[in-house]
């Protein structure tokens, strides 16, 4: 018998290997505005909302127009240069097919911009099997606030207690916890299992979750 009936899926680092690409784009965009940041530092912040990342690194308020300009520069650099380096994660399509075939309700719980999300889904070869999605336009507050989890959950006919989120960063853990939704972690984003404390389980990627027994 299934443990859950609804599954909320993060995308970056969870279904596609994109965290390094995002970190490189952030380093370049921030440097363009005279804010240098080490790649390792940038990568440790991937999964956090971009407006929050900029505020943390630069001190520029999230409502400041300069924050938006840096974010726009990051998007441009990411789409023009770095998205081409993104690779699919083994088992992403297998996992989504399992969810569909076994009758789960599922949705993407990502605040990625629409222009970034579609190419990622095509890279992962899952664009045709994820009809329910969220984007940045669905939320006011970015991760680690729970808005994106709430937005995705609202699109599914599933009780909160029967939903689980799958993600790869501590910011996903915090978002799920804030929405009072169970969480399964994956180490494909570069975070070790101990950094995903609070997860009911941690797996090494979508392929492992696709064949798991008892987790979903």
Backbone bond lengths (Angstrom), bond angles and torsions (degrees), N, CA, C in turn:
res aa  C-N    CA-C-N  psi(-1)  N-CA   C-N-CA  omega(-1)  CA-C   N-CA-C  phi
1 X - - - 1.469 - - 1.524 109.72 -
2 X 1.338 116.35 136.26 1.462 120.84 -178.29 1.520 110.99 -65.08
3 X 1.336 115.16 141.06 1.462 121.22 178.71 1.523 110.39 -78.26
4 X 1.335 116.00 -36.10 1.464 122.46 -179.34 1.521 109.23 -126.14
5 X 1.332 115.37 163.50 1.457 120.43 174.93 1.521 112.18 -117.79
6 X 1.309 116.69 -17.74 1.456 120.95 179.08 1.515 110.92 -124.91
7 X 1.334 117.05 139.36 1.467 122.00 -179.01 1.528 109.03 -129.57
8 X 1.315 115.99 124.43 1.467 123.00 177.10 1.518 107.89 -105.36
9 X 1.318 117.51 126.41 1.456 121.80 -172.35 1.520 112.65 -117.22
10 X 1.329 115.89 123.21 1.449 120.67 167.36 1.534 106.93 -69.49
11 X 1.322 118.01 164.74 1.462 121.05 -178.41 1.520 112.02 -113.34
12 X 1.342 117.30 -62.94 1.462 120.52 -177.66 1.518 111.54 -63.18
13 X 1.320 116.35 123.35 1.456 120.95 179.04 1.516 113.52 81.89
14 X 1.337 115.82 -11.00 1.465 121.21 -177.82 1.519 111.44 -109.93
15 X 1.339 116.11 -45.43 1.460 121.16 178.05 1.524 112.73 -111.95
16 X 1.331 116.64 -19.98 1.469 122.03 175.24 1.520 109.19 -135.19
17 X 1.333 116.33 150.39 1.459 122.43 -179.05 1.525 108.34 -89.25
18 X 1.317 115.80 80.99 1.466 120.89 -169.83 1.522 114.17 -122.38
19 X 1.319 118.52 -2.79 1.463 119.61 -173.21 1.529 112.74 -64.91
20 X 1.331 117.71 -37.58 1.464 119.98 177.37 1.528 110.75 -63.78
21 X 1.325 116.58 -41.99 1.463 120.56 -179.96 1.522 110.66 -61.00
22 X 1.336 116.83 -43.48 1.461 120.59 177.67 1.527 111.25 -62.24
23 X 1.318 116.17 -42.29 1.471 120.01 -178.65 1.527 111.17 -63.59
24 X 1.326 116.92 -42.54 1.471 120.16 178.05 1.528 110.42 -62.32
25 X 1.329 116.53 -42.59 1.467 119.89 -179.73 1.520 111.07 -63.66
26 X 1.322 116.52 -39.39 1.461 119.72 178.13 1.525 110.85 -65.00
27 X 1.314 117.72 -43.22 1.465 120.48 179.68 1.527 110.63 -58.60
28 X 1.318 116.48 -44.08 1.459 120.22 -177.85 1.531 111.90 -70.25
29 X 1.324 116.63 -41.30 1.466 119.48 -179.37 1.521 111.33 -66.26
30 X 1.314 116.40 -43.62 1.463 119.99 179.88 1.526 110.86 -65.21
31 X 1.336 117.25 -39.70 1.465 120.81 178.78 1.522 111.27 -62.71
32 X 1.325 116.21 -33.52 1.464 121.08 178.32 1.520 111.10 -60.77
33 X 1.337 116.40 -28.33 1.464 121.43 179.60 1.528 111.30 -106.44
34 X 1.343 115.27 23.45 1.473 122.24 174.66 1.517 114.21 66.24
35 X 1.321 116.12 34.36 1.465 121.41 174.27 1.527 108.12 -124.81
36 X 1.316 115.37 99.25 1.468 119.41 -178.30 1.524 110.71 -83.56
37 X 1.321 115.46 139.74 1.460 121.48 179.24 1.521 108.13 -144.50
38 X 1.334 116.48 137.49 1.462 120.87 179.14 1.525 109.74 -68.78
39 X 1.315 115.83 148.30 1.466 120.24 179.34 1.524 110.80 -57.01
40 X 1.330 117.60 -42.31 1.468 120.86 -178.35 1.520 111.19 -62.43
41 X 1.323 116.41 -36.94 1.458 120.74 177.62 1.530 110.68 -67.39
42 X 1.331 115.94 -45.26 1.457 120.38 179.20 1.523 110.61 -60.29
43 X 1.326 116.80 -44.09 1.462 119.18 -177.92 1.525 111.42 -64.51
44 X 1.326 116.93 -33.43 1.463 119.81 -179.84 1.524 112.26 -68.30
45 X 1.330 116.77 -13.67 1.463 121.18 -178.75 1.532 112.93 -104.34
46 X 1.337 116.94 -3.65 1.455 120.22 178.71 1.528 108.86 -67.41
47 X 1.305 115.01 133.61 1.463 120.57 -174.23 1.520 110.65 110.90
48 X 1.315 115.42 -24.33 1.467 122.14 172.20 1.523 107.97 -81.96
49 X 1.317 117.60 148.17 1.457 120.56 176.99 1.519 111.37 -56.35
50 X 1.331 116.32 141.18 1.452 120.25 -177.02 1.520 113.33 -59.24
51 X 1.321 117.27 -37.73 1.465 119.99 179.02 1.517 111.12 -63.60
52 X 1.334 115.86 -35.57 1.460 120.17 178.41 1.522 111.00 -73.11
53 X 1.323 116.30 -38.57 1.461 120.19 178.35 1.521 110.51 -60.21
54 X 1.321 115.85 -46.57 1.465 120.14 179.98 1.524 110.75 -61.59
55 X 1.319 116.86 -44.73 1.463 120.92 179.68 1.519 111.04 -60.84
56 X 1.337 116.68 -42.23 1.459 120.99 -178.38 1.524 111.53 -66.12
57 X 1.320 116.42 -41.81 1.467 121.03 -175.13 1.525 112.39 -79.23
58 X 1.337 116.61 -38.23 1.464 120.36 -172.28 1.519 114.69 -107.78
59 X 1.325 116.84 -20.87 1.460 120.11 -174.64 1.513 112.78 84.77
60 X 1.344 116.91 1.32 1.461 120.68 -179.97 1.525 109.29 -80.52
61 X 1.312 116.57 123.31 1.461 122.06 -177.08 1.529 111.31 -55.38
62 X 1.325 115.64 147.60 1.463 120.81 -178.48 1.522 112.67 -62.63
63 X 1.327 117.71 -24.72 1.463 121.17 -179.70 1.526 113.03 -91.27
64 X 1.331 116.26 -1.50 1.456 121.11 -178.74 1.537 109.86 -76.90
65 X 1.323 116.84 139.12 1.467 121.02 179.63 1.523 111.59 -60.28
66 X 1.334 117.66 -29.14 1.463 120.40 178.88 1.520 110.95 -65.45
67 X 1.326 116.07 -32.75 1.455 120.60 177.43 1.529 109.44 -62.00
68 X 1.314 116.01 -45.19 1.460 121.08 -179.53 1.521 111.18 -64.40
69 X 1.333 117.29 -37.53 1.457 120.08 -179.40 1.525 111.48 -65.24
70 X 1.325 116.28 -39.54 1.460 119.72 177.59 1.525 109.76 -65.89
71 X 1.322 116.11 -41.92 1.460 120.74 178.95 1.526 111.29 -61.47
72 X 1.324 116.74 -41.76 1.461 120.48 179.34 1.523 111.09 -65.90
73 X 1.331 116.40 -37.51 1.465 120.05 177.94 1.522 110.27 -65.46
74 X 1.323 116.64 -39.23 1.460 121.44 178.26 1.523 111.24 -62.95
75 X 1.334 116.48 -43.99 1.462 120.38 178.64 1.521 110.74 -60.92
76 X 1.313 116.63 -44.76 1.458 121.22 -179.45 1.522 111.38 -61.10
77 X 1.337 116.76 -45.61 1.463 120.31 -179.41 1.528 111.40 -66.92
78 X 1.322 115.01 -38.58 1.460 119.73 -179.39 1.530 111.00 -63.91
79 X 1.331 117.03 -46.88 1.453 120.81 -177.52 1.524 112.53 -72.12
80 X 1.320 117.39 -34.37 1.462 120.57 -177.65 1.528 112.64 -79.06
81 X 1.336 116.97 -32.01 1.457 119.52 -171.52 1.512 114.71 -123.78
82 X 1.331 117.02 -49.97 1.458 118.61 -165.28 1.518 115.12 -89.82
83 X 1.320 118.68 -25.39 1.462 119.17 -178.58 1.532 111.00 -63.35
84 X 1.323 116.12 -22.76 1.462 120.04 179.98 1.535 112.31 -72.35
85 X 1.328 116.42 -11.49 1.468 119.93 178.63 1.530 111.80 -95.18
86 X 1.320 117.33 -6.68 1.467 121.83 -177.39 1.528 110.64 -70.65
87 X 1.323 115.80 136.89 1.459 122.04 -179.96 1.534 109.98 -116.84
88 X 1.327 117.02 152.11 1.464 119.34 174.74 1.524 110.33 -71.94
89 X 1.303 116.86 153.21 1.458 121.46 173.80 1.524 108.60 -96.07
90 X 1.304 115.23 135.38 1.462 120.37 -177.51 1.527 110.88 -59.07
91 X 1.308 115.63 128.61 1.454 120.62 175.17 1.510 115.77 96.27
92 X 1.334 118.09 -1.90 1.476 119.37 -178.23 1.522 111.31 -61.93
93 X 1.325 116.47 -48.97 1.465 118.55 179.81 1.528 110.67 -66.47
94 X 1.311 116.34 -38.17 1.463 120.56 178.63 1.530 110.73 -59.72
95 X 1.336 115.91 -41.98 1.462 120.25 179.49 1.525 110.80 -64.61
96 X 1.322 117.17 -47.56 1.469 120.33 -179.28 1.525 111.51 -63.51
97 X 1.317 116.90 -38.24 1.462 119.92 177.72 1.519 111.33 -65.11
98 X 1.332 115.87 -37.43 1.464 118.69 176.64 1.528 110.41 -62.35
99 X 1.319 116.27 -45.86 1.460 119.73 -179.44 1.521 110.94 -60.54
100 X 1.318 115.78 -43.84 1.465 119.78 -179.73 1.532 111.36 -66.27
101 X 1.312 115.69 -47.65 1.461 120.08 -174.54 1.518 113.37 -69.54
102 X 1.339 116.42 -27.75 1.459 120.12 -179.04 1.530 112.91 -94.63
103 X 1.329 116.26 6.21 1.450 120.25 171.83 1.519 116.12 82.74
104 X 1.335 117.55 17.79 1.466 119.65 175.47 1.525 110.23 -72.09
105 X 1.323 116.39 149.65 1.453 122.33 166.06 1.524 105.73 -88.88
106 X 1.321 118.00 129.80 1.464 118.37 -177.67 1.528 110.88 -145.35
107 X 1.325 114.22 153.67 1.459 120.73 -178.29 1.514 109.45 -151.48
108 X 1.309 116.47 155.28 1.456 121.53 174.58 1.523 108.52 -83.08
109 X 1.315 116.36 125.28 1.464 121.67 178.50 1.527 108.23 -107.01
110 X 1.309 115.55 71.15 1.461 121.37 -179.06 1.516 109.64 -130.98
111 X 1.314 115.77 142.73 1.463 120.67 177.09 1.521 110.54 -101.11
112 X 1.337 116.13 23.42 1.462 120.04 175.49 1.527 109.86 -61.41
113 X 1.313 115.79 151.00 1.456 119.53 176.28 1.527 108.84 -71.12
114 X 1.316 116.56 149.97 1.460 121.21 -176.54 1.516 111.91 -55.10
115 X 1.328 117.17 -41.79 1.466 120.38 -177.26 1.530 112.46 -68.96
116 X 1.330 116.60 -18.94 1.458 120.35 176.56 1.522 111.49 -92.41
117 X 1.317 116.70 -34.17 1.456 120.34 -174.08 1.521 113.06 -67.36
118 X 1.315 117.97 -47.05 1.466 120.26 -175.44 1.529 112.83 -57.99
119 X 1.340 119.72 -46.16 1.466 119.00 177.65 1.527 113.12 -61.31
120 X 1.323 116.78 -34.92 1.462 120.00 179.13 1.525 111.14 -66.34
121 X 1.319 116.41 -40.04 1.460 120.10 179.10 1.522 110.50 -66.42
122 X 1.318 116.94 -33.67 1.455 120.43 177.78 1.530 110.51 -71.14
123 X 1.328 116.62 -38.10 1.461 120.44 176.74 1.524 110.43 -61.41
124 X 1.322 116.17 -41.24 1.465 121.33 -179.52 1.524 112.54 -79.30
125 X 1.337 117.30 -6.18 1.464 122.90 -178.69 1.526 111.46 60.74
126 X 1.325 115.84 42.91 1.464 119.72 -179.98 1.528 112.50 -130.19
127 X 1.329 117.53 6.64 1.463 120.38 -175.88 1.523 112.34 -58.68
128 X 1.331 116.50 -28.43 1.457 120.45 -176.33 1.519 113.86 -85.47
129 X 1.339 117.06 -6.71 1.470 118.72 -175.61 1.528 112.49 -126.61
130 X 1.334 117.20 22.97 1.474 120.34 174.43 1.534 109.04 -129.95
131 X 1.319 117.10 74.15 1.468 120.11 -178.11 1.524 113.65 -69.19
132 X 1.339 117.26 -24.52 1.463 120.39 -177.29 1.525 109.54 -105.61
133 X 1.333 115.84 117.24 1.459 120.82 -173.52 1.527 110.30 -138.50
134 X 1.303 115.53 159.03 1.460 121.31 168.82 1.517 108.04 -121.89
135 X 1.313 116.57 155.37 1.461 122.29 174.44 1.525 107.65 -138.00
136 X 1.312 116.64 179.78 1.461 120.96 -178.03 1.524 111.91 -60.69
137 X 1.331 117.13 -24.46 1.462 119.64 -179.60 1.526 112.68 -71.45
138 X 1.335 116.94 -12.05 1.466 120.87 -178.66 1.528 113.23 -87.93
139 X 1.329 117.57 -7.71 1.466 119.24 -173.55 1.521 111.84 -134.18
140 X 1.330 114.60 156.90 1.460 120.62 175.17 1.522 111.00 -99.49
141 X 1.335 116.30 -35.56 1.460 121.02 -177.74 1.528 109.75 -115.23
142 X 1.329 116.42 136.36 1.458 121.29 -177.21 1.527 111.65 -89.75
143 X 1.326 116.48 168.21 1.461 121.13 177.04 1.530 109.75 -58.03
144 X 1.319 117.15 143.22 1.461 128.01 14.95 1.532 116.32 -87.35
145 X 1.325 118.37 7.46 1.470 118.80 171.72 1.534 108.92 -60.40
146 X 1.325 118.08 152.07 1.462 120.80 -174.71 1.518 115.38 -83.29
147 X 1.333 118.01 6.11 1.467 120.31 -174.12 1.525 113.46 -53.02
148 X 1.334 117.15 -42.73 1.453 119.53 -176.00 1.523 111.33 -68.74
149 X 1.317 116.92 -33.75 1.463 120.62 177.12 1.526 109.48 -68.08
150 X 1.312 115.30 -43.49 1.466 120.17 178.49 1.531 110.85 -62.21
151 X 1.320 116.35 -41.72 1.464 120.43 -179.01 1.521 111.51 -64.17
152 X 1.324 116.29 -42.63 1.463 120.27 179.23 1.523 111.08 -68.20
153 X 1.323 115.89 -41.63 1.459 120.52 -179.51 1.523 111.22 -63.64
154 X 1.321 115.86 -36.20 1.461 120.57 -179.17 1.525 112.59 -65.09
155 X 1.321 116.70 -19.67 1.453 120.81 -179.89 1.524 112.90 -88.11
156 X 1.331 117.05 -4.00 1.459 120.67 -177.37 1.531 111.38 -114.83
157 X 1.311 118.49 140.72 1.474 121.54 177.60 1.525 110.45 -83.76
158 X 1.343 115.37 61.65 1.462 121.41 -175.48 1.519 109.48 -135.44
159 X 1.314 117.08 137.85 1.456 120.99 175.33 1.526 109.93 -67.95
160 X 1.318 115.97 145.48 1.458 121.86 -178.71 1.538 112.08 -53.57
161 X 1.313 116.13 -40.64 1.463 120.40 -177.36 1.518 112.99 -66.95
162 X 1.333 116.85 -15.69 1.462 120.86 -178.77 1.525 112.01 -108.41
163 X 1.346 115.86 17.68 1.467 121.19 179.51 1.520 110.49 -112.96
164 X 1.328 116.00 149.74 1.455 122.29 176.05 1.522 108.17 -137.63
165 X 1.329 116.04 143.50 1.458 121.32 175.69 1.514 109.23 -104.44
166 X 1.332 115.89 143.55 1.460 122.31 175.61 1.521 108.10 -116.24
167 X 1.331 116.96 124.11 1.457 120.63 -178.54 1.508 111.84 -154.77
168 X 1.343 116.22 177.92 1.464 119.97 -170.90 1.516 115.74 -124.50
169 X 1.326 118.83 -0.90 1.462 120.27 -176.55 1.524 111.80 -128.14
170 X 1.334 116.80 161.35 1.464 119.71 174.74 1.525 112.47 -60.17
171 X 1.337 116.79 -25.94 1.459 120.54 179.73 1.533 110.35 -70.36
172 X 1.333 116.10 -31.84 1.464 120.07 173.83 1.526 110.16 -67.99
173 X 1.327 115.81 -41.13 1.468 120.21 177.91 1.525 110.12 -57.64
174 X 1.340 115.97 -47.41 1.462 120.29 -178.12 1.522 111.88 -65.03
175 X 1.337 116.38 -38.44 1.465 120.15 179.52 1.523 110.47 -65.16
176 X 1.331 116.47 -43.75 1.467 120.26 179.04 1.518 110.59 -64.69
177 X 1.324 116.09 -43.23 1.462 119.89 179.80 1.522 110.24 -62.43
178 X 1.324 117.32 -40.69 1.455 120.98 179.86 1.517 112.94 -63.67
179 X 1.339 115.84 -27.18 1.463 120.43 178.40 1.521 111.63 -95.32
180 X 1.320 116.38 2.94 1.468 121.35 -179.09 1.527 111.27 57.96
181 X 1.343 114.88 45.65 1.461 122.44 178.77 1.531 108.20 -120.06
182 X 1.322 116.94 137.92 1.465 121.63 178.55 1.531 109.71 -61.48
183 X 1.333 116.27 156.43 1.464 120.73 -174.29 1.525 110.93 -136.31
184 X 1.332 115.67 135.18 1.459 123.09 171.07 1.521 107.29 -115.44
185 X 1.311 117.43 126.41 1.450 121.73 -178.04 1.515 112.32 -96.65
186 X 1.320 115.35 154.18 1.461 121.59 173.78 1.527 108.27 -131.48
187 X 1.316 116.59 141.30 1.463 120.82 -174.93 1.527 112.65 -89.48
188 X 1.316 118.18 6.58 1.461 121.64 -176.92 1.527 113.45 -67.73
189 X 1.314 117.55 -16.51 1.462 119.93 179.14 1.513 113.49 -85.46
190 X 1.329 116.80 -5.16 1.455 120.43 178.04 1.518 114.89 106.20
191 X 1.333 117.32 -7.34 1.457 120.66 178.59 1.531 109.77 -88.93
192 X 1.329 117.70 136.20 1.466 119.99 177.15 1.522 111.04 -74.33
193 X 1.316 115.99 163.90 1.464 120.92 -176.53 1.519 111.90 -56.25
194 X 1.333 117.28 -38.37 1.467 119.87 -176.77 1.532 112.35 -66.20
195 X 1.326 117.20 -22.51 1.462 121.00 178.03 1.526 111.62 -78.53
196 X 1.339 115.96 -11.32 1.458 121.03 -178.83 1.521 110.69 -107.00
197 X 1.321 115.25 32.59 1.468 121.18 179.97 1.515 110.21 -56.41
198 X 1.318 115.17 135.71 1.453 121.09 -176.75 1.515 110.88 110.25
199 X 1.340 116.86 -15.14 1.459 120.85 177.02 1.526 109.21 -73.14
200 X 1.322 116.19 146.44 1.460 119.67 176.25 1.521 110.37 -76.33
201 X 1.344 115.72 -18.32 1.461 121.52 176.60 1.520 107.90 -164.52
202 X 1.329 117.02 155.28 1.459 122.28 174.92 1.523 107.94 -129.81
203 X 1.334 116.51 128.05 1.458 121.85 179.70 1.526 108.86 -118.01
204 X 1.347 115.86 168.44 1.460 117.57 -176.39 1.526 113.98 -95.02
205 X 1.318 116.69 12.93 1.451 119.20 174.87 1.507 112.83 154.87
206 X 1.339 117.35 172.66 1.461 120.57 -178.59 1.529 112.95 -62.24
207 X 1.322 117.63 -30.50 1.461 119.88 179.01 1.536 111.12 -61.54
208 X 1.331 115.02 -41.23 1.477 119.54 179.43 1.517 110.69 -67.26
209 X 1.323 116.75 -40.25 1.459 119.81 -178.93 1.526 110.65 -69.76
210 X 1.327 116.46 -31.52 1.462 120.72 -178.43 1.527 112.06 -63.58
211 X 1.335 116.73 -29.02 1.476 119.90 -177.67 1.529 111.99 -110.50
212 X 1.325 116.14 8.99 1.460 119.87 -177.23 1.520 111.33 -68.80
213 X 1.300 115.14 151.79 1.462 121.62 175.40 1.519 108.21 -115.59
214 X 1.312 116.50 123.75 1.459 120.48 173.94 1.510 116.28 91.78
215 X 1.367 118.42 -13.22 1.455 119.52 -179.60 1.523 111.61 -78.73
216 X 1.314 116.06 -39.71 1.461 120.87 -178.50 1.525 110.85 -101.72
